[in-house]
Amino acid sequence: MECHVGAHQLGDMQLLERYERLFDGLTLIPMTGAVYDRAAELRARHRIKTPDALHLAAALEYGCEEFWTNDMRFASLPAEIAFRTFK
C-alpha cells in the first residue's frame, strides 16, 4: 500500500504498473496474532508509528535478516535486525 501512495499522488500509472509487476513476484505472509503482539511491544518500547511497528514486527517474526527502508529513523532502533537504508 505504501508504495502505491506516491504513484497515486503523482498520477504516475507507469510507476504503479512497475510496482504491480514487482509485487506479483513476492510472497505474502499472514499477519498473525504474534505479529500484532510484537508490533504492540515495539510501538510501546520505541514509540514508532503503528504501520512501522507492524512492518518491523512481521520482519522479525518471520526471521528476515534485513529490513529495507528509506526511513532514517529506523537506524536509531536497537539492532534486532540489520536495517538497510537507501536514501
Summary of the structure (lengths in Angstrom):
residues: 87
radius of gyration: 14.3
end to end distance: 19.5
largest distance: 39.4
contacts: 189
relative contact order: 0.11
helix: 60%
strand: 9%
